[in-house]
Every structure is written in C-alpha cells, then in structure tokens.
Amino acid sequence: MRTKAILLALLLVLSGCGSNEVPVTVKPTRSEGPDVLPIKLKALSTDQCYLAPGTESPKGCQKYVTELSSAAGSVRKRRPDLSAQADLLDRPISVFRTANCQDQAAPGGPCGQALGDMAAALTSVKSLVGG
C-alpha cells in the first residue's frame, strides 16, 4: 500500500515534467521606505557632543564622530546635490581623526574645535535636508 502511494505521488510529480509552460519567477519588489536621513540627522543633533562640543571629552565622542561620518556618506548617496555640504562634515571629522582626538580625554583645544566645526556643519546640513 505504501509503495503504491509513493509511486502515485511520483507519477503525479513526473506528469508535470515535459510540459511546454515556462516557469514564472517572481522577483520581490524592494520598497525604499521613508527617508531615514532626516531622522538620523535629528538624532545626531541631540547628542551632547553636538550640543556642547567645547565641554565634552573628545574621547567620549568617538561614536558620535563615527555616526556623523556615516551620515555624511548617506547625504552623498541620498542627496547628491548636497555633496559640498557632506564635504563640510567630513573635514572636521578628518581633523578629529588625524589629531587622534579619540584618545584625548580633556575637552577643548583642537579636538574641541573640530567637534564645534562638526556641530556647525551638521546644523547646516540638517537645515538643508529638513527634519
């Protein structure tokens, strides 16, 4: 009995083979969803490293700087018309990294200036992107 059921199932499967129908493949559509760039920029503008760049420890702002660098890349990707403003974000980030500010515990100095320049650039980009 079991053998008959297996043979019957096999026969049904094989009966579909050889038909002239072309299999249809369905590609899922990719939804872009809402633009997250304004949300990201708004979130970055609530960070203490943005709000008080001269008083924050540069060492404690490393994550903020990394996220800001990522945001600059997102600006270039989603808003190519704002590439110059993304460059304005990247310049103080580069200064921060070149001066090894991620190792500086004391606020102020060139690292504090770099954080201040990042805050000013973020304010500018945020106003242009909206949000």
C-alpha contacts under 8 A as a table, 3 or more apart, distances in Angstrom:
res1	aa1	res2	aa2	distance
1	M	4	K	5.18
1	M	5	A	6.45
2	R	5	A	5.16
2	R	6	I	6.34
3	T	6	I	5.15
3	T	7	L	6.14
4	K	7	L	5.07
4	K	8	L	6.01
5	A	8	L	5.07
5	A	9	A	6.15
6	I	9	A	5.13
6	I	10	L	6.10
7	L	10	L	5.01
7	L	11	L	6.01
8	L	11	L	5.02
8	L	12	L	6.25
9	A	12	L	5.12
9	A	13	V	6.28
10	L	13	V	5.12
10	L	14	L	6.08
11	L	14	L	5.14
11	L	15	S	5.96
12	L	15	S	5.16
12	L	16	G	7.00
13	V	16	G	5.79
13	V	17	C	7.31
14	L	17	C	5.17
15	S	18	G	7.65
16	G	19	S	6.13
32	E	35	D	7.95
35	D	38	P	6.96
35	D	39	I	7.89
36	V	39	I	5.16
36	V	40	K	6.14
37	L	40	K	5.09
37	L	41	L	6.16
37	L	71	A	7.41
37	L	74	S	6.89
37	L	75	V	7.26
37	L	78	R	7.88
37	L	129	V	7.85
38	P	41	L	5.13
38	P	42	K	6.06
38	P	126	K	7.03
38	P	129	V	6.35
38	P	130	G	6.05
38	P	131	G	4.80
39	I	42	K	5.11
39	I	43	A	6.18
39	I	131	G	6.63
40	K	43	A	5.10
40	K	44	L	6.24
40	K	71	A	7.26
41	L	44	L	5.10
41	L	45	S	6.28
41	L	71	A	7.18
41	L	122	L	7.44
41	L	126	K	6.06
41	L	131	G	7.58
42	K	45	S	5.11
42	K	46	T	6.82
42	K	126	K	7.33
42	K	131	G	6.36
43	A	46	T	5.45
43	A	47	D	7.15
44	L	47	D	5.48
44	L	50	Y	7.22
44	L	64	Y	7.24
44	L	67	E	7.76
44	L	68	L	7.25
45	S	50	Y	5.78
45	S	51	L	7.03
45	S	119	A	7.90
45	S	122	L	7.50
45	S	123	T	7.73
46	T	50	Y	6.85
46	T	51	L	6.74
47	D	50	Y	5.34
47	D	51	L	6.28
47	D	64	Y	7.40
48	Q	51	L	4.77
48	Q	52	A	5.63
48	Q	53	P	7.14
48	Q	56	E	7.19
49	C	52	A	5.63
49	C	53	P	4.79
49	C	56	E	5.97
49	C	61	C	5.95
49	C	64	Y	6.98
49	C	115	L	6.96
49	C	119	A	7.99
50	Y	53	P	5.54
50	Y	115	L	7.28
50	Y	116	G	7.44
50	Y	118	M	7.63
50	Y	119	A	5.11
51	L	119	A	7.64
52	A	55	T	5.64
52	A	56	E	6.33
53	P	56	E	5.47
53	P	112	G	5.93
53	P	113	Q	7.78
53	P	115	L	5.24
53	P	116	G	5.26
53	P	119	A	7.36
54	G	107	P	6.18
54	G	108	G	5.19
54	G	112	G	4.88
54	G	113	Q	7.04
54	G	115	L	7.28
54	G	116	G	6.67
55	T	107	P	5.36
55	T	108	G	6.54
55	T	112	G	7.51
56	E	60	G	7.29
56	E	61	C	7.46
56	E	107	P	5.39
56	E	108	G	7.82
56	E	112	G	7.63
57	S	60	G	5.26
57	S	61	C	6.68
57	S	104	Q	7.08
57	S	105	A	5.13
57	S	106	A	5.50
57	S	107	P	4.61
57	S	108	G	7.95
58	P	61	C	5.06
58	P	62	Q	6.91
58	P	101	C	5.64
58	P	102	Q	5.86
58	P	103	D	7.48
58	P	104	Q	5.74
58	P	105	A	6.07
58	P	106	A	7.08
58	P	107	P	6.18
58	P	111	C	6.28
58	P	112	G	6.86
58	P	115	L	7.74
59	K	62	Q	5.90
59	K	101	C	6.27
59	K	102	Q	4.27
59	K	103	D	5.30
59	K	104	Q	5.24
59	K	105	A	5.26
60	G	63	K	7.53
60	G	102	Q	7.42
60	G	105	A	7.55
61	C	64	Y	5.15
61	C	65	V	6.19
61	C	102	Q	7.33
62	Q	65	V	5.11
62	Q	66	T	6.21
62	Q	102	Q	5.67
63	K	66	T	5.05
63	K	67	E	6.15
64	Y	67	E	5.13
64	Y	68	L	6.02
65	V	68	L	4.97
65	V	69	S	6.12
65	V	93	I	6.59
66	T	69	S	5.11
66	T	70	S	6.35
67	E	70	S	5.01
67	E	71	A	6.17
68	L	71	A	4.87
68	L	72	A	6.28
68	L	89	L	7.61
69	S	72	A	5.12
69	S	73	G	6.58
69	S	89	L	7.40
69	S	90	D	6.57
69	S	93	I	6.97
70	S	73	G	5.15
70	S	74	S	6.32
71	A	74	S	4.86
71	A	75	V	6.12
72	A	75	V	5.07
72	A	76	R	6.43
72	A	86	A	4.88
72	A	87	D	7.54
72	A	89	L	6.25
72	A	90	D	6.78
73	G	76	R	5.15
73	G	77	K	6.26
73	G	86	A	7.27
74	S	77	K	4.99
74	S	78	R	5.86
74	S	79	R	7.77
75	V	78	R	5.38
75	V	79	R	5.19
75	V	80	P	6.96
75	V	82	L	6.73
75	V	83	S	7.00
75	V	86	A	6.21
76	R	79	R	5.44
76	R	80	P	4.86
76	R	81	D	7.80
76	R	82	L	6.64
76	R	83	S	5.23
76	R	86	A	6.44
77	K	80	P	6.02
79	R	82	L	5.57
79	R	83	S	7.27
80	P	83	S	5.36
81	D	84	A	7.87
82	L	85	Q	5.28
82	L	86	A	6.39
82	L	125	V	7.93
83	S	86	A	4.91
83	S	87	D	6.27
84	A	87	D	5.02
84	A	88	L	6.49
85	Q	88	L	4.90
85	Q	89	L	6.53
85	Q	121	A	7.32
85	Q	124	S	7.66
85	Q	125	V	6.12
86	A	89	L	5.06
86	A	90	D	6.30
86	A	125	V	7.51
87	D	90	D	4.92
87	D	91	R	6.24
88	L	91	R	5.54
88	L	92	P	7.44
88	L	121	A	5.90
89	L	92	P	6.37
89	L	93	I	6.70
89	L	118	M	5.90
89	L	121	A	5.40
89	L	122	L	6.67
90	D	93	I	5.03
90	D	94	S	6.06
91	R	94	S	5.18
91	R	95	V	6.38
92	P	95	V	4.85
92	P	96	F	6.02
92	P	114	A	4.96
92	P	115	L	7.12
92	P	117	D	5.99
92	P	118	M	5.74
93	I	96	F	5.02
93	I	97	R	6.25
93	I	114	A	7.03
93	I	115	L	7.99
93	I	118	M	6.95
94	S	97	R	5.16
94	S	98	T	5.93
95	V	98	T	5.10
95	V	99	A	6.01
95	V	111	C	7.95
95	V	114	A	6.47
96	F	99	A	5.42
96	F	100	N	6.37
96	F	101	C	5.33
96	F	102	Q	7.57
96	F	111	C	5.87
96	F	114	A	5.82
96	F	115	L	7.56
97	R	100	N	5.03
97	R	101	C	6.07
97	R	102	Q	7.04
98	T	101	C	7.69
99	A	110	P	7.99
99	A	111	C	7.36
100	N	103	D	5.77
100	N	104	Q	7.17
101	C	104	Q	4.93
101	C	111	C	5.64
104	Q	107	P	7.73
104	Q	111	C	7.86
107	P	111	C	7.39
107	P	112	G	5.94
108	G	111	C	6.16
108	G	112	G	4.06
108	G	113	Q	6.75
109	G	112	G	5.27
109	G	113	Q	6.28
110	P	113	Q	4.90
110	P	114	A	6.11
111	C	114	A	4.99
111	C	115	L	6.25
112	G	115	L	5.04
112	G	116	G	6.13
113	Q	116	G	4.93
113	Q	117	D	6.13
114	A	117	D	5.03
114	A	118	M	6.16
115	L	118	M	4.98
115	L	119	A	6.22
116	G	119	A	5.04
116	G	120	A	6.31
117	D	120	A	5.11
117	D	121	A	6.16
118	M	121	A	5.10
118	M	122	L	6.00
119	A	122	L	5.06
119	A	123	T	6.15
120	A	123	T	5.13
120	A	124	S	6.36
121	A	124	S	5.10
121	A	125	V	6.18
122	L	125	V	5.13
122	L	126	K	5.82
123	T	126	K	5.17
123	T	127	S	6.23
124	S	127	S	5.33
124	S	128	L	6.47
125	V	128	L	5.15
125	V	129	V	6.09
126	K	129	V	5.17
126	K	130	G	5.75
126	K	131	G	6.69
127	S	130	G	5.21
127	S	131	G	7.31
